[in-house]
């Protein structure tokens, strides 16, 4: 049995929101490059190597806060994009809103982490996690209903 994949008319919103996540990811990558220059932490040091160990505590926390805000998004981005695209096949507008909220949450997370250290990330973390749970719920609900299980 096969099924034709139909892309909803409003799926363009989902694509735009997915693109905004990639733009944020790229911007955070550029911030890491700037932090590497500012704190003189070249590759392959990821924040706990020989170069970073020469930083004083304040600079070490500042560098690692920039690094972690980018790496945390790197860790979450694949799952987020999968859920965004799959939920967008069923509920494109709602998925786009949840996805935009996720991207906003990740921006708030990164900004808070960079300006206040690890404690500054919590507001953005909560916003982005609520969005991920919403996307997961929409993906599961849309999949179950499209299979006729409900």
Buried (B, 14 or more C-beta within 10 A) or exposed (E): EEEEEEEBEBBEBBBEBBEBBEEBBEEBEEBBEEBBEEBEBEEEBEBEEEBBEEBEEEBBEBBBBBBBBBBBBEEBBEEBBEBBBBBBBBBBEBBBBBBBBBBBBBBBBBBBBBEEBEEBBBEBBEBBBBBBEBBBEBBBBBBEEEEEEE
